[in-house]
């Protein structure tokens, strides 16, 4: 089980039993299966439920094997899900994603390759600085390759092609933060005048971000969605991918509330990403401008994260994300201290978020 992730009760009851799984496994794998045991796996802030399946074969057959079963919140009899479409898209450009063996649309069950329990976060929990840097360089390299290849080849067959981090979407996330974090968890009701005073500089922030050249964005590219499997990284949780700034996934990775990195390492890794993108795209990048937008993106995404963590507590009765609000706010504070052009954002937010006052 990944460290630092607690086992929660399944969001919905299993839509299967051991016999259903055994019958399906025989069809999926094309061989006799004596028995299938299943156990729920820890999940993140998701409406999906995961199970590990342990398959026992008849005597004299190969050693038992395991698979991962993803149960969707609701069955999807209409056809493929965004998860499957994006998985196939990423698989088609040789990116490391779990193999999909079978989709039971009537029950909303996806049979997936088992990539183990070790997230990047867990793998690096006690890592020395050299090992930490080594693995984050791998993650940065994978990100550069994914972003370049996916942006070049994406078309209307991929759901991400039709979605974008435009001003409306980015501001929806900021309003979500105002509702669930400031007014919700912090119990700081805002008058309409106060709300608009905070929103105005956030609109300017989001307009700048939405104006960047769109690239393929995983959207949740961080240490809990990268699995360490056979000494390599595997991508998970990509179903919400959309087009957005090049800096979006980089900010998600390097300004991760789950795993704070030393500032010096963040800038070294950001430079490594810039160098790799330049080599892959055969196009020069204005480093200063790229890092300016990286800071702006880090602010927006960290505020969005604070809203998500607050929502989990307030609406889902799930308090295990509350400790990550403080790191998210510190990311915002530090970026505002570095960037004079973020001072209006800091000034507006500090009225309601005391951590941003200085």
N, C-alpha and C positions, 0 to 999 in steps of 0.2 A: 504494500500500500504506500503511495507517495507520502513522504513525511510532511507535516504541517497541514495536512488536509484531513479533516475529520469525516468519519463515516456518518452519513445522514440517513434518515428514513427515506425510503423511496417516495418520490413525489406522487406516483400513481402505482397501483398494484400491478404486479406482473400480468401480462396478457398471455401467459403460457404456463405450462407445468413441465415436469421432467419428461413425461411421455411425448408431449407435443415437440419438445426440443429433440428428443431421440429420433422421432420419425423424420423431422425436418433435417437433422444432421445426416441421416443416411442418404437423403436425396441430394443435399448440398455437397457432401464429400464423396458420394458414390461408393460407399463401403458400409458394412454392418457396424452399428454402434450399439454396444450393450447397455450403456447408461450415460446420462448427462446430468451432472450436478451443476448448480448455478449459485452464485453469491453476488450480492450487490456490491458495487464499487463506489468509492468516494467520488463526489461530483463537485463541480464549481458552481457558479451562479447560473444554473442552466435549468431548462424545463425538460431536459432529456435524462433518462436513467440508464446507467450502464451496469452490466453484469459480466462477470467472468464465467465462461462455460468450461467445465472440465469433462472431456469426453473419454469414456472408458471403452476400449474395443474388446471384442471377444478374445478368449485365451489364444495365444500364439500370434496375435496381430501386433502391429507396431505399438510403441510406447504411447501412453495417453497423451493427448495434446489439449491445448487450451485455445479458445477463441473469445473475442469480445462481442457481446450482444448489446447494441444500442436500441433502447426502446424510446420511440418518439412520444411526445406528450399525447398525440392523437394519431390513430391509424391514418394512412394516406392512400386510400384506394384509387385516387385519381392518377397516380403514377409516381415518377421519380421526385425526390425532394431536392432542395437547393444543395444540401450536403452532398448528395450523390452526384449531381451535375458538376459541382465545383471539384469534388474528388476526382472525377473522370477528366476534367479539364487539367488539373494539376498533374495527374498521372500521365496524361498525354504529352506533357512537356518535361517528363522525366524528373519530377520533383518527388521527394520522399513522403509519401502518404500511406496510411494503412490500406492493405488490399481489402476490397469488398468482395465477399464470397456469395452473398445472397441478400435480396431484399424481399421481405414478406410484407407487401403493402397492406394486406388485409388486417394484419396485427400491428403494423408500424414497427417492424423489427429489422434491424440491419445486422448481418453477420460479418464481423470485421476481423482482420488480423490482430492478434495479441502482440502489442509492442512493449509489454512489460509494465512495471509500476514506477519506473524511475523518470520523473520529470527533470528538466534541467535544474529547477529550483532545488529539488531533493539531492540531485547528483553533486551540486556545488555547495551544499550546506556547510561542510567543514573543509572546503577547498582552500589551499594556499593561494596566494596572489597569482602565481604563475599559471596554475591550473585554471583558476577563474578566468584569467585573460585568454588562455588557450581556447576554452569552450565558448566564450563570448565572441571571439574572432570567428569561430565556426558558425555561430548563429548569425553574425553580421554578413559573412560570406553567403550563407544560404539565403538570407534576405535579399541581398543584392542580385543573386542569380534568379530567385523567384520573381522579384519585381521586374527585372529586365525581360525575362522570358515571357512572363504572363502578360505584361503590358504590350509586348510586340505581337502576341498571337491571339489575344482575347477577341472574341466576336460575339454576336448576338446569341449564340448557343450557351454562353456562360452567364448565369444570373448576375454576376458582378458587373457585367458590361452595362446593364440597365440601371445601376444604382450609383449614386455619387455623393460624396461629402460636399453638398452645396450649402449655402448659407442657412436654408431652412432646416436641414438635418443637423448641422452643427449647433444652431441655436436651439433646436428642440432639446438637445442634450444639455445645454446650459439652463434652459427653463426647468428641465427635469431636476437638475442640481439645486436650483433655487427652491423648488417645491419640496424635495425630499431631504435635502441636507440642511439648508438654511432655515426653512420654515418647519421642516419635519423634525429631524434629529436635534437640531439646535433650538427648536421652538422659538424662532425669531420671526414672527409674522411681519410681512412687508406691506406697507401701503402701496398703492398703485404708483405714487410718485417715487417712492424709494425703489420699487422694482424697476421702473424705467431708468432711473439713475444708474442702476447696476447694469442693466441690459445694454445701454448705449455703447459703452466701450467694448462690451463683449460682442456686439454686432460688428463693430469695426475689426475686432480680432478675427471673427469668423469670415468676414468678407475677404480679408487678406489670405486666409487659409484656403477658402473656396476658389480663389483666383489663381492658385498654383496649377501648373501643368498636371493633369490627372494621371496617376499611375495605378496599377493594381495594388490594392491594400488588403492584406489578410484580415485586418481590423483587431485581432486579439493576439498579436505576435509577441508573446512574453514567456517568462520562465516556466509557467504552469501549462502552457500549451505546446511546449517542445519536449518530446520524449527522447531520452537517451537509450538507443537500442542498437546493440552490436557496435558500440563505439561511434555511432553516428546519430544525427538528429532526425527526428520524424515530426512532420507537421500534424497538428490536431486542431479541431475547433475552428475550421475555416469557412463554415457555412454562411457567415455573415459578411463575407468579402464584398468590397465595393471599390469604386474608383475614388482616389483621394490623393493628397500631397505625397510626394516621395518620402517626406519626413514622418508620415503618420506611423508606420510600423516601426521605424527606428526609434521614435519617441516612446512607443509602447514597450520596446525591448530595453532601452537604456535608461528610461525613467520609470521603471516598473516598481509599483508600490510594494509588491511582494518581495523584491530583491533590490535593495538600494545599492548602487555601485559607487565607488569613489569617483569624485568629479574628474580627477586626472585621467582615470580609465575611460570615463564616458567620452571625453574629448578625443582620446586616442582611438577609440572604437569608431567614433563619428568620422574621424579623418580616414580610417581604414575603409569605411563604407563609401565615402566620397571617391577615394582612389579606385575602388573596385567598380563603382558605377561609371566613372569616367572611362575605365578600360573596357567595360562591357558595352557601353553606349557609344563609344568613340566620340565623346562630346565633353568639352570642358565644363566644369561646374564652378560657379562663383562661390568659393568657400564661405566668405563672410555672410553673404546673403543666405546661403543654405543653412548655416548655423543660426542665423537670426530667425528664420522660419521654424527651425527645429525647436528653439526655445518657445516660440509662440504656440507651436503644436503641442509641446509638452504641457503648457499651461492649460490649453483647452482640454486635452485628454485627461489630465490629472483632475481637473474640476469635474469632468464627466465621470471619472472613477469615483470621486467622493459622492456624487449623486447616486451611483449604482450601489455603492457600499451602504449608503443610508437607506436606500429603497429596500435592500435585502433585510435590514433590521426592522424598518418601520412597517413594511407591507408583508414581507415573507416571514417575519419573526425569526430571522437568522442573524444573530449578532456576531458571527465569527469573522465578518469583514470589517467591523468597526475599528480594530487596531490599525488598519491600513489607511484610514483617512488621514492620520497625522503625517505619514510619509508623503502622501499625495499633496497635501497643503504645503509641505516644506519644499517640494519641487516647484510649486507655483511661486512661493515666496522668493526662492533663490533666483528663479528666472526673472522675476520682476526687479530684483536688486541688480541683476546684470544688465538689463535692457531699459534704457531710458524711455523707449517707445512703448513699454508695458506699464509705465507709471500710472496712466489713467485707469487701467484695469485694476492695479493694486489699490489705488485710492478708492475706487468704487466698491470693491469687494471688502476692503478692510472695515467698512462701516458695519458689515454684518458678520465678518469672519475675523475675529481678533488676532488670530495667528498671523495675519497678513499685514498688521499695522506697521511693522518695522522691517 
